[in-house]
Amino acid sequence: MNNEEAIKEFEIYLNSIKNYSLNTIESYIRTLHDYEDYLIKTKAARKKEDSLFRFSVMAPQNYVAYLKNLDYKATSINQHISALSSFYQYLVKDNLFDYNPFKDIDTPKKPKKLPDVIKEEEIKALFSVCDLNDKLGYRNYCILGALYGCGLRVSELCNLKIEDIDFSDRTIRIHGKGSKDRVVIMYDELRDSIRHYLTTFRVDLLYLSKDLENNNVFLNKNGTNLSRVGVRKILEGLVRKAGETYHISPHMIRHSFATTLLNRGFDLRSLQELLGHESLSTTQIYTHVSIEQVKENYDKAFPRAKKIKK
């Protein structure tokens, strides 16, 4: 079998068996052709027509190094490795090749991206534009309070049940990722606001759907369960109402919850518990955000850090 025949059969496999999207298939095939060109260009293979089957032992590892030298990002390199590994795994499965040369290739680590956060004054502005005399406005006020005051994921907010809230203890039991429960804390005003919402405006919303069995805390304008998309739209509406244009997402508010606590000396282990992170290393990324805030404050406060006008 030559390259052309193998690529064609692999393309059919991706389409009919794996049901990959057209864009993904095109990306995989393009990667195979790029690797073909590399093998011939570097003389790692002698003939282009069967270069994908006959190449030097070090060719796969050298190809990764080649991509790095071209300043490919880690994400892009990993996509190349994934596509090539899938191709050779397909050949092995069909007894068309002896082994997968990309199976044990070390993938470059993606640099950890600092999470986007919303500043405290921006959060305050979002609270201020909630209409507390309107049932949806008051609901939005409580949603914002739960996201920012408890660090909830959007799925946790949407699935929150009335029985999960302990008003006397000022806590909420969250059924998080991997069926792992954790307890988060409500600040006093949030507890009082949610209690008021449940006994007034939520009753009005529930009446619209006639579904008296619904036990979800937060409902949409029709009285049914609030969706992730719905929460995002609510937040985007608050940003517009505040006269701002920045991008916002529920997860950004969760990030802001974490950095706000750390900036005020909250300990990392307790934050890990509140966020529901299995590993402390996941929580530690927020320490980098806090350091950035420390740097900014330092540059503003320390006289020698200020630029001298010439």
N, C-alpha and C positions, 0 to 999 in steps of 0.2 A: 504493500500500500504506500502511495506517495502522499506528500503534504496535502495536495488539493483534495484528494479523496477523503483523507482523514478529517480535514477541516469541514468538508461538506457534511459528512456523517455526524460530526460533533454538533454542527449547527442544527441539524434535524433533531438530534437528541435534546438540545437545549430548548427547542421550540415545542416539540411534541410530548416529551417525557417530563422535563423540568418546568415547562410552562413559563419560561422567563419572558420578560418584556422585550420588545423589539430593540429598545435602546441598550439593554443589558447584553443581548446577543451580539449586537453590532460592536459593542465595546470589547467583548471577549474575542471575537474574530479579528478585530483590529489589533488586539494585543498579540495574537498568534502571528499575524503578518509582520508586526514590529520585531518579534523575536526571530522570525525567519531572516529578516534583513540583517539583524545583528549578527547572527551565526555566520552568514556569508561575508559580511563586511569585516569581521574580525578573524575570518578563516577558522572559526571553531567548527565549521562543517565544510565539506568539499563541494557538494552539489545542492543547489537550492531546492530541487524537486523532492528530495528526501531528507532535508536538513533537520527536520523536527524529529527524525528517527535516528540519525547518525551525527552525533556531535561529541565534542570533548567532554570529559568527566567534569571539569571545572566550569563549563559554559554557564550552567544555571546560576552558580554563585557569582561568577564574573558579570553576568547580566545585571544582577541586582546592584553590584558595585558601579557598573556603567550608568545605571539610572540615577544613582546617587550623585555621580560626577556631573550629570546633566542638571543637577539641582531639582530633581523631582521631589515633591513633598512625600512624606511618609505614607499618607493616605493613598496617593497615586501608586507608589511602589507596591504597597500591599494589595492594591487592586490588580496589578500586573501579576503578582505572585499567585493570587487567588485564581485568576483566569487560567493561568498556565497549569497550576496544580489540578484544577478541575478537568482540563483537557487530558492531561496524562493519566489522571485517575480513571477517566472514561476509557482510555486506551487499555489500561491494565485490566479493567473490568471485562472488556471484550477480548482479552488475550491478544491484543495488538501490540503491546509493549510490555517489557518485563517488570518495570518498576516506575514509580512516580518520582522523577528527579527533583521536583519542587516541594515534596512533602515535608522535608525537614529543613528547608531553607529558613534561616532566621529572618523574621519580619522586623523592619525598623519600628521602634516605638513611636507612637504618635505623641507629640508634645502636649502636655496637659494645658488645656485652654482655661484661662481664668473665667469663671462664670460672670455673665452680665448681671449687674445689680442696679437697682433703682435707689437713688439717694433718699435720705430720710425726709428732706423737705418736699421731694416729689411725692412720696407716699402720703405725707400730710396733706398735700394739695388734693390727692385723689379722695381721701376721706372727707375733705371739706365740701366737695361737689356732690356728695350723695344727699339726695332729698329725703330727709328723715320723716317727712309727713306723707310720703308716697310709699305704697307697699313694695314696689320694686326697688325704689331708692333705699328703703330701709334694709331690704334683703341684700342689696349690693354692699351696703355698709357692713353688714355681718359677714358677707363673703370675703370682703377685703380684710376684715379683722381676723377671720379664721386663717386665711392664707399667710398674712403677715405676722400675726400674733402666735400662731401655732406651727408655722413652717410646713403646712400640709402640701402634699402632691395634689395635682388637680383631680386625679382619679379618686384619691382619698376624700377630697371635699365632696365630689359628686356622689359618692357611695355612703356618706356619713348618715347614720341612723339616729333617731331621737334617743333610743335606748343606750347609745354609746356615750351619751353625755351625762356626767355626774355633776350637777350644779352645786351640791353641797360641798363636794371635794374640789370643785373648780378644775376638773380634768375631763379629758375626752379619750376614750379608747379607740385607737386607730387600727384598722385591719389593713396592714400595709403589704408591701411586696413579699412574695413567697409565703403568703398566709401567716406572716409573723406580726403579732400584735405588739403595740407599744402604747404608752400613755403620754399624752401631751398636756400642757398646762394652759388654761385660759387666764388672761389678766381679768381683773374684776369687772371692768367696763364691758369687755367682750362677753363675759358670762351673762351680765345683766341684759345686754343688747340681744343676745340670742334667745334668752328666756322670754323677753318681750316680743320678739319676732314670732316665736313659736305659738304664743297665745293670742296673737292678733293678726298680723299680716299673712302669716303662713296659712291660717285658717281661711282667710279670704281667697288665697291662691288655690288651696285645696278644693274649695267649693266649685271652682271653675271646671275642674276635671271630674268631679263627683266620685273620685276614687278615695274613699275614706280609709282604705286599708294601707294607703301609701305612707310609709314611715320614714321616708327620706327627709332630711332637714331642709335642704335647699331645693326649691321647685322653680320651674321656669314660668313664664308669663301665662301659660295655659294650665298651670297647676300640675304638670307632670314632671318627671325627673329631669334635672338639669344635666346637660351634656358638657363634655370637655370643650367642644366648640362654643357652646353657649357661654361658658365662663370666660373664654378668651374674648368673645364679643363684648361681654359686660365690661371687662377691663379696658378694652380699646375705646369703648364709649366713654368711660370715665376720663381717660387721657384726653380725648377730644373735648369733653366738657370742661376740663381744666385749662383748655387753650393750648395744649401741648401737641407735639407731633412725633414724639419718640416711640420706638417699638416697645411693646410690652408683652409679656407672657406670664402665666401663672408661676412657671418655674423661676422666673426672674424674681418674683416676690419671695419665693422660698429661699433663694440665694440671699436676698436682702435681709430676711429674718436671721439667717446664720451670721452674716457679717456684722449686723447691728449688735448682736449679742457678743461676738468676739471683740468688737471694738470697745465694748464696755467691760472687758475682763472676764467674760463667761468662760468656763473651762471646757476644753475640747471633748473630754469624755462625756460630759453631760450633754453637750451639743450633739454628739454622736447618737445618744439615746433618743433625744427629741426628734432628730431627723430620720431615725430608723435606718442608719447606715450599718451594714454588717461589718465593714472594715473601717478602722480608724483612719487609714490612709485616704479613704474617700472624703472624709470630713476635713482632713488636713489641707485640702486645696483652698479652703476658706481662709486659712492662716496667711496665704499669699495675698489674698485680697486685703486683709487687715494690714499687712505690712505696707501695701501700696497707700493705704489711708494714713498710716503712720508717717510715711515718707512725705506725703503731701502736707500734713500738719507740721512736720519738722521744717520743710522748706519755707513755710509761711511764717513760722515762729522764730527760727534761729537767725540772728542777724547776719552771720557770715555766710548763710546759705542763699541770701538774697543777691541777685545780680547787681553788680556795681555799674552805674551809668558812667559811660566814658564821654 
